[in-house]
Amino acid sequence: LSMCSKLCYAIGGAPNQVAGSAASFFLQIYLLDIAHITPFHASLVLFIGKASGAVTDPVAGFFISKSRWTRIGRLMPWVLACTPFTIVSYFFMWYLPPFVSGRVAWYLTFHCLFQALTTLFQVPYSALTMFLSTDQKDRDSATAYRMTMEVLGTLIGAALQGQIVASAHVSPHCTVNPSLNTTDSWHDTPSSPDPSDPLSHQAKVYMIAAGVIAGVYLLGIVVLFLGVKERDDPYALNSDRAIPFCKGLALTMKHGPYVKLTASFLLISTAVQLEQGNFVLFCTHAAGLRNHFQYLVVTILVSAVVSVPLWQKFLQRFGKKCAACGISWMIPFAVMLVTIPNLILAYFVAFISGLSIAASLLLPWSMLPDVVDNFRLQNPHGKGHETIFYSSYVFFTKMSAGIGLGISAAGLEFTGYKPGICKQSDDVILTLKLLIGAVPAILILLGLFILLFYPITEESRKETKLALEELR
C-alpha cells in the first residue's frame, strides 16, 4: 500500500473530525450562552442528537452490507452521497434562527440530521480499512496515518472554531467589575449586546466558523475519492455468501474479543467526550481561564497530533494492550487542575491530556481489525460482516457519549446554571469540577480494567495472520 494511498485515506477522515471537534468543544456553550437555551433543553439536544447518530449505525451497517459492488467500490458511493447533505446540516446547526420559541426544535432537528449523516459517512469509511490491503502491517500503518490526520483534523476544527468564535465569549464587563453580573437573577443585563439576536456579533462569528469548516469538509472528501481505490473482499471465496445482518449482529454480540474491546472503549470514549464537552465551560466558569480556553484546547490537540506516531511505534514494539496504559495519564493531572486551577498547570495538564487522548483514539481503531480477522477465522465461509462490526462499535460509543453528555447538561440544569452571567453558583462550579475530574477518572479506570481480559495478544495476532494467509 503506497504512502500516497495511506495519506489520501487519512485525509478523507479528517473533515468528519474537524466538524465533530468543533461541535464537541463548543456546541454546549453555544446552546447555553449564544442561543440562550436552558441547560435541560441543551441536554435533550445533545443526547437525542447523539442517540440518533447511534441508532443510524446499525441501520447504516444493514444497508451497506446489502450494497452491491460498483465501479468505485461498495463503500465509496455511501461516502460521496451523504457529503453534501452533511455540509448543509452542519451549517444550519450553528445558525441562529430569528424566532425564539422554536429554537430547541431547530437545533434538535439539525443536530440529529448531522449526527445521522456523519454516521452514514463514518461506518463505510472506517470499514474501508479492511479493503485497502490484506497485510496487517499495512492496515495498522494506514490506521496510524488515519488517526494522525483525524487528530490533526480535531486540532484544526477546535483551533479554527476557537479562534473565530473566541470574541463571542469575551465579556469585558466580567473582568472590569464582576459585581455587575452575578448569580442573583437570570435577567441580569450585561454591558455586551444580546447574543440571542441573529444579527449580533456572537451569532455571526459562529456562522462564519461553520462556513469555513464546511469548506474543509468538502476538500477532504474530494481527496479521499481521487486518491483511494477500494478492493473487494480479499479473503472471500467464490462460494462465500454474505452473512445476513441479523445473524451477523447476533454472532458479533457473542464474539468475546469484540464484546470486551467495545465495553472497555465505550467507557473510555465517554470519559473523553465528557472532558471535551465540558472543558470550555470549566475554563470559563470554574477555573478563571476565560481568556485562555482556546489556547488550552489547541495545546491538547497539538500534543495529541504529535504523539499519535509515537504511540504507533510504541504499540508495534510493546503491544497494543500495553499501550493502553497511556490513557490513564490524564487522570492525576485532571484532578490537579480541578483542585489547583493555575494557568501554568493548566497548560501542562492540557499537554498530558493530549497524549492520553491520542492513545484512546488510536488503540480501538487499531485493535478492531484484529477482532474482525479473528472472527473471520472462526467464520470462514461468510463475507460482508466488516460493516456490522464497525457500525455496532460506533453505535455503542455514540450512545454512551450521548448519555454522558445528556446527564452532564442535565446536572448543570439541576444545580442552577444560568447563561450570560459572570459568576456561576458554587454548586455549578462543583458540578463542572466533577465532570472534568472525578467522573472521567472512574470511567477510564473501569475501561482499562475490562481491557485486561481482552484475549488477543501479539502472538495470537501472528497466528491469525498465518491462518488467513493459508485460507486466502
Number of C-alpha atoms within 10 A of each C-alpha: 14 8 12 11 17 23 19 23 30 23 26 26 24 27 26 26 25 26 27 21 24 24 23 24 26 22 20 23 24 23 25 21 21 24 25 20 23 19 27 19 21 27 26 20 29 28 26 21 25 27 23 22 26 26 20 23 28 26 18 24 27 21 11 22 22 15 15 9 13 10 8 13 17 20 25 21 18 19 22 15 13 16 18 13 13 25 22 16 20 24 21 19 21 25 20 25 17 12 11 14 8 10 18 18 12 18 25 20 17 22 27 22 21 27 25 24 26 25 30 26 24 21 29 24 20 20 21 23 23 21 17 22 18 19 13 17 12 17 21 20 18 25 24 24 22 26 29 26 25 26 29 24 27 28 26 25 30 27 23 20 26 23 14 18 23 18 13 20 17 14 17 12 15 18 11 9 10 13 12 14 21 18 19 12 10 13 12 14 13 17 12 12 11 18 21 21 18 17 13 15 16 24 23 19 19 23 19 17 20 25 18 15 24 22 12 19 24 16 14 19 22 14 16 23 18 11 16 20 15 18 17 13 15 13 18 18 14 7 7 13 12 14 19 15 21 12 10 21 20 10 16 19 14 11 16 16 22 24 15 18 24 23 18 24 25 24 25 28 23 25 27 23 22 24 23 20 27 23 23 25 22 24 20 21 18 23 22 15 19 21 15 16 21 22 16 23 22 24 22 23 28 21 22 29 23 16 20 28 17 15 23 24 14 14 19 14 12 11 15 22 19 12 20 21 13 17 25 20 17 24 21 14 20 24 19 16 22 21 12 12 16 15 15 10 15 23 19 17 23 25 22 22 27 28 26 25 26 27 26 22 21 27 23 19 19 22 18 20 21 23 21 22 20 22 21 19 15 11 13 15 16 18 20 22 25 26 28 27 26 24 28 24 25 23 25 21 22 27 22 23 27 27 19 23 30 24 18 22 27 20 20 21 18 14 17 16 25 25 23 24 23 21 22 21 16 13 15 22 20 15 20 25 22 16 24 25 24 16 16 25 23 14 20 24 17 16 25 21 12 16 19 14 14 16 15 19 13 17 9 13 16 12 13 19 18 12 14 17 12 9 12 11
